[in-house]
């Protein structure tokens, strides 16, 4: 079983100049989910939405081509792909010739699908869309919708996850609301490098006390965990402590190495959010 410490994270790496699917490094989701009490049947649906801004290959005449890749990894796949290995894998396309963009798309879909579903008896594959240069100016930039928690003037002094900060209004009429914050920060599980993000929380149920929720989100500031794991931890803490009837947690993290990762988890089936980056991404 692969572990984060066995990956290329934090190590000097040689960049392959020819296509190599073996560079992808899948890591099982199960161990980190077990830490937060998620068993075989998770209480959420969703996906990890990746954007790769540094994708390039050669056409059959050797001329470089570029595109943006948008990848959708189902959260019920048994594995995530470690992000540096994803970067190394994408770089292996740089000097490799492909007939056209559809062949690149098919290769990405097959390789990533195999990696995230490795070890499973089932496979739902992954979604891959290539945005070509003539469509770049149609890529939207927008902030997460909802009421910003960052307007609150709160004191913060806890910087590791503190779910006890989460409380609800007891005996009040249930609400449906959408809350956002741009103050989410955590650190890479292996290297400790900072990961910056914005988060959107939509829920129905007992009203969540907003100051405590903002302090809770800030409490991730010194926490070491991958993006997907942080979002699932936030979801489970809210699910258990606040007991909403419906809950959705969506985070968009700033890119590193030309990649951004945007986990989406929801208690009930619904369409995935549109791929629209925030200004910081």
Backbone torsions as a table, in degrees:
resi	resn	phi	psi	omega
1	UNK	NA	130.7	178.6
2	UNK	-71.9	142.6	173.6
3	UNK	-123.3	157.0	-179.4
4	UNK	-56.1	-35.9	-177.7
5	UNK	-66.3	-21.6	179.3
6	UNK	-85.0	-7.6	-177.6
7	UNK	-78.1	-178.4	179.3
8	UNK	-83.9	0.6	-179.9
9	UNK	-57.4	131.0	176.4
10	UNK	74.0	10.2	-178.7
11	UNK	-119.5	151.6	173.5
12	UNK	-67.4	132.4	-174.4
13	UNK	-128.8	137.9	172.0
14	UNK	-83.4	135.1	-179.4
15	UNK	-89.8	119.8	177.5
16	UNK	-69.1	139.2	-179.9
17	UNK	-104.9	6.2	174.7
18	UNK	-134.2	148.6	-176.1
19	UNK	-47.4	131.1	-179.0
20	UNK	-151.5	99.9	179.3
21	UNK	-66.9	-20.7	-178.9
22	UNK	-67.9	-9.7	178.9
23	UNK	-74.0	-21.7	180.0
24	UNK	-66.0	134.9	-174.3
25	UNK	-123.6	95.3	178.6
26	UNK	-76.8	143.8	177.4
27	UNK	-126.1	127.2	-179.2
28	UNK	-60.2	141.7	176.1
29	UNK	-77.7	-24.0	-165.0
30	UNK	-59.3	-41.8	-174.1
31	UNK	-63.0	-48.6	-179.1
32	UNK	-68.8	-32.6	176.2
33	UNK	-66.6	-36.5	178.3
34	UNK	-62.2	-33.8	179.1
35	UNK	-60.5	-32.5	-176.9
36	UNK	-105.2	13.7	172.7
37	UNK	80.8	22.8	176.5
38	UNK	-93.6	119.5	-179.4
39	UNK	-92.7	-154.4	-177.0
40	UNK	-63.7	-31.4	179.6
41	UNK	-109.0	98.1	-179.0
42	UNK	-71.4	148.3	179.1
43	UNK	-84.5	19.6	-178.9
44	UNK	-140.6	158.7	170.7
45	UNK	-112.5	179.7	172.5
46	UNK	137.0	-161.9	-175.7
47	UNK	-162.0	164.3	170.9
48	UNK	-103.5	121.9	-177.4
49	UNK	-101.9	112.2	-179.4
50	UNK	-102.5	144.4	169.6
51	UNK	-125.1	125.6	178.6
52	UNK	-109.8	111.0	-175.6
53	UNK	-90.7	-11.9	-174.4
54	UNK	-118.3	59.1	177.8
55	UNK	-104.9	126.4	179.3
56	UNK	-149.2	150.9	177.7
57	UNK	-152.0	178.4	177.6
58	UNK	-107.3	142.0	170.9
59	UNK	-79.7	-176.9	-174.1
60	UNK	-67.9	-15.3	176.0
61	UNK	-97.2	5.5	176.9
62	UNK	86.1	7.6	-179.3
63	UNK	-86.0	130.8	-179.7
64	UNK	-63.5	143.6	174.9
65	UNK	-123.3	151.5	177.9
66	UNK	-132.8	156.1	176.7
67	UNK	-162.2	164.2	168.2
68	UNK	-103.5	131.1	178.2
69	UNK	-104.3	131.8	174.0
70	UNK	-112.5	120.6	-172.9
71	UNK	-119.5	134.6	177.7
72	UNK	-117.3	115.4	179.7
73	UNK	-108.1	115.6	179.8
74	UNK	-59.5	139.2	-177.7
75	UNK	-75.4	-8.9	174.6
76	UNK	-89.2	3.0	171.2
77	UNK	-68.0	149.0	-175.5
78	UNK	-73.7	-15.5	-173.9
79	UNK	-130.4	154.4	161.0
80	UNK	-102.5	168.8	173.2
81	UNK	-109.6	125.7	178.9
82	UNK	-61.5	133.9	-166.6
83	UNK	-67.0	-36.3	179.1
84	UNK	-66.9	-36.9	178.2
85	UNK	-65.4	-34.7	175.7
86	UNK	-62.3	-44.1	178.6
87	UNK	-62.1	-46.8	179.0
88	UNK	-61.6	-40.4	177.7
89	UNK	-61.5	-46.4	179.9
90	UNK	-63.7	-36.1	178.4
91	UNK	-66.1	-23.8	179.9
92	UNK	-70.6	-10.7	175.4
93	UNK	-80.3	-16.9	-166.5
94	UNK	-56.8	-39.8	-178.3
95	UNK	-113.5	24.9	-179.8
96	UNK	-107.7	136.2	-177.7
97	UNK	-90.9	134.2	175.1
98	UNK	-129.1	149.4	-176.9
99	UNK	-63.1	-40.9	179.1
100	UNK	-166.2	179.6	-175.9
101	UNK	-62.9	-31.7	-179.4
102	UNK	-65.1	-32.2	176.8
103	UNK	-69.8	-37.0	175.8
104	UNK	-64.6	-45.2	179.0
105	UNK	-59.0	-44.2	-179.6
106	UNK	-64.4	-38.6	-180.0
107	UNK	-66.4	-44.4	177.5
108	UNK	-60.3	-45.3	-177.9
109	UNK	-61.7	-43.3	-178.5
110	UNK	-69.1	-46.3	-175.3
111	UNK	-69.0	-46.3	-179.6
112	UNK	-67.6	-38.0	176.8
113	UNK	-61.3	-42.9	179.1
114	UNK	-63.5	-40.2	-176.2
115	UNK	-68.5	-46.9	-174.1
116	UNK	-76.5	-23.1	178.9
117	UNK	-101.4	6.7	-178.8
118	UNK	-59.0	133.5	179.7
119	UNK	88.3	-2.3	-179.3
120	UNK	-103.7	149.1	177.7
121	UNK	-79.8	-14.4	177.7
122	UNK	-118.2	163.4	176.8
123	UNK	-153.1	121.4	175.9
124	UNK	-100.3	3.9	179.5
125	UNK	70.0	-166.3	174.7
126	UNK	-134.1	160.6	174.1
127	UNK	-96.4	135.9	177.7
128	UNK	-135.3	126.2	174.9
129	UNK	-125.7	133.8	174.5
130	UNK	-104.0	127.8	175.1
131	UNK	-100.6	115.6	-176.4
132	UNK	-87.3	161.1	-172.2
133	UNK	-52.7	-35.6	-178.3
134	UNK	-67.4	-10.4	179.5
135	UNK	-109.3	1.2	-175.6
136	UNK	-58.2	-39.3	-175.0
137	UNK	-74.6	-1.5	175.4
138	UNK	-98.9	-0.3	179.4
139	UNK	-74.9	121.1	-173.5
140	UNK	-78.3	151.1	170.3
141	UNK	-123.2	120.0	178.5
142	UNK	-154.7	151.3	178.3
143	UNK	-83.0	159.4	177.4
144	UNK	-64.3	136.3	-178.5
145	UNK	-81.9	149.9	178.2
146	UNK	136.6	176.9	178.3
147	UNK	-82.8	124.2	-175.2
148	UNK	-76.7	125.2	173.9
149	UNK	-72.0	-21.1	-173.8
150	UNK	-68.8	-9.6	176.6
151	UNK	-70.5	-17.4	-173.8
152	UNK	-80.0	136.6	176.9
153	UNK	-93.4	89.2	-176.4
154	UNK	-115.3	152.6	172.9
155	UNK	-87.6	135.5	-178.9
156	UNK	-126.5	128.3	178.0
157	UNK	-142.8	12.4	179.2
158	UNK	-123.3	127.0	-171.5
159	UNK	-127.8	20.8	165.2
160	UNK	-129.2	149.6	-168.8
161	UNK	-49.5	125.8	-175.0
162	UNK	-128.9	79.2	-177.9
163	UNK	-63.0	-17.5	178.2
164	UNK	-67.0	-12.3	176.1
165	UNK	-73.9	-14.0	-177.0
166	UNK	-85.6	122.3	176.8
167	UNK	-138.4	163.8	178.2
168	UNK	-129.9	162.4	177.0
169	UNK	-77.7	112.9	-177.6
170	UNK	-81.9	132.8	175.8
171	UNK	80.9	1.9	179.3
172	UNK	-91.9	165.5	177.8
173	UNK	-67.2	133.2	178.0
174	UNK	-59.1	153.2	-177.9
175	UNK	-127.3	165.2	168.4
176	UNK	-126.4	120.3	-178.7
177	UNK	-152.6	164.3	-179.9
178	UNK	-124.4	124.3	-177.1
179	UNK	-122.2	143.5	-178.4
180	UNK	-132.5	160.1	172.4
181	UNK	-152.7	141.7	173.6
182	UNK	-102.1	14.4	-173.8
183	UNK	-103.2	13.7	178.4
184	UNK	-73.4	129.5	173.7
185	UNK	-145.9	135.5	172.3
186	UNK	-138.2	-173.7	-179.0
187	UNK	-128.6	152.7	176.5
188	UNK	-57.7	137.1	-176.9
189	UNK	-59.4	-33.5	-175.0
190	UNK	-100.5	-48.6	-172.8
191	UNK	-90.9	-19.9	-176.1
192	UNK	77.9	3.9	179.0
193	UNK	-68.1	145.8	-174.9
194	UNK	-71.8	142.3	173.7
195	UNK	-119.2	121.8	-175.5
196	UNK	-106.4	138.0	-177.0
197	UNK	-152.1	167.2	170.4
198	UNK	-118.8	148.0	-175.2
199	UNK	-133.6	142.8	177.7
200	UNK	-122.1	125.6	-179.8
201	UNK	-119.8	116.6	176.2
202	UNK	-114.6	134.6	-177.4
203	UNK	-154.6	162.1	168.2
204	UNK	-128.4	138.8	179.9
205	UNK	141.8	-160.5	177.3
206	UNK	-55.0	136.9	-175.8
207	UNK	-67.0	127.1	179.4
208	UNK	-79.4	132.8	178.6
209	UNK	-67.8	119.4	-166.8
210	UNK	-71.8	-38.8	179.7
211	UNK	-62.6	-43.1	178.4
212	UNK	-65.4	-36.5	178.1
213	UNK	-64.2	-43.4	178.2
214	UNK	-63.6	-44.1	177.7
215	UNK	-61.2	-37.6	177.6
216	UNK	-63.0	-45.8	179.6
217	UNK	-63.1	-40.0	177.3
218	UNK	-63.5	-28.7	-176.3
219	UNK	-66.1	-9.0	175.4
220	UNK	-80.4	-1.6	-167.9
221	UNK	-57.3	-35.9	-179.9
222	UNK	-110.5	17.0	-176.2
223	UNK	-88.2	134.6	180.0
224	UNK	-100.5	109.9	179.6
225	UNK	-167.6	149.8	176.8
226	UNK	-66.7	158.8	-176.5
227	UNK	-53.5	-49.6	-177.1
228	UNK	-59.1	-38.9	-177.5
229	UNK	-71.6	-37.4	177.7
230	UNK	-62.5	-45.0	-178.5
231	UNK	-64.6	-40.1	177.9
232	UNK	-67.5	-33.8	176.2
233	UNK	-66.2	-43.8	177.6
234	UNK	-60.3	-46.5	179.9
235	UNK	-57.8	-49.7	-175.4
236	UNK	-67.3	-37.2	177.3
237	UNK	-63.5	-43.5	178.2
238	UNK	-66.9	-41.0	-177.6
239	UNK	-61.9	-42.1	-176.4
240	UNK	-80.2	-45.8	-171.4
241	UNK	-83.2	-32.0	-176.0
242	UNK	-103.2	-17.3	174.6
243	UNK	49.9	54.0	175.4
244	UNK	-71.3	158.9	174.2
245	UNK	-82.0	-27.7	174.6
246	UNK	-138.8	145.8	-178.8
247	UNK	-152.4	136.1	173.0
248	UNK	-134.9	131.7	175.6
249	UNK	-124.2	125.5	-176.7
250	UNK	-135.1	125.2	179.1
251	UNK	-124.4	139.7	173.7
252	UNK	-117.4	117.0	-178.2
253	UNK	-99.1	146.2	177.2
254	UNK	-66.0	154.3	-173.8
255	UNK	-76.4	153.1	170.4
256	UNK	-139.0	131.8	-178.7
257	UNK	61.9	30.9	178.1
258	UNK	79.4	11.4	-178.8
259	UNK	-127.6	135.4	165.8
260	UNK	-119.0	151.7	-178.3
261	UNK	-125.7	129.6	-172.8
262	UNK	-133.4	89.7	-177.2
263	UNK	-75.1	141.9	179.8
264	UNK	-131.1	121.6	179.8
265	UNK	-131.0	134.4	-177.7
266	UNK	-141.8	147.1	-179.6
267	UNK	-78.6	-15.4	-174.0
268	UNK	-138.0	146.5	-178.3
269	UNK	-59.5	135.2	176.4
270	UNK	-163.9	162.1	179.0
271	UNK	-62.9	149.8	173.5
272	UNK	-67.2	150.6	177.7
273	UNK	-66.0	153.2	177.2
274	UNK	-65.6	146.4	178.0
275	UNK	-76.9	94.0	177.6
276	UNK	-132.5	119.4	-176.0
277	UNK	-80.8	152.6	174.0
278	UNK	-81.8	167.3	-177.9
279	UNK	-59.6	-36.4	-178.7
280	UNK	-72.4	-17.6	-179.2
281	UNK	-81.9	NA	NA
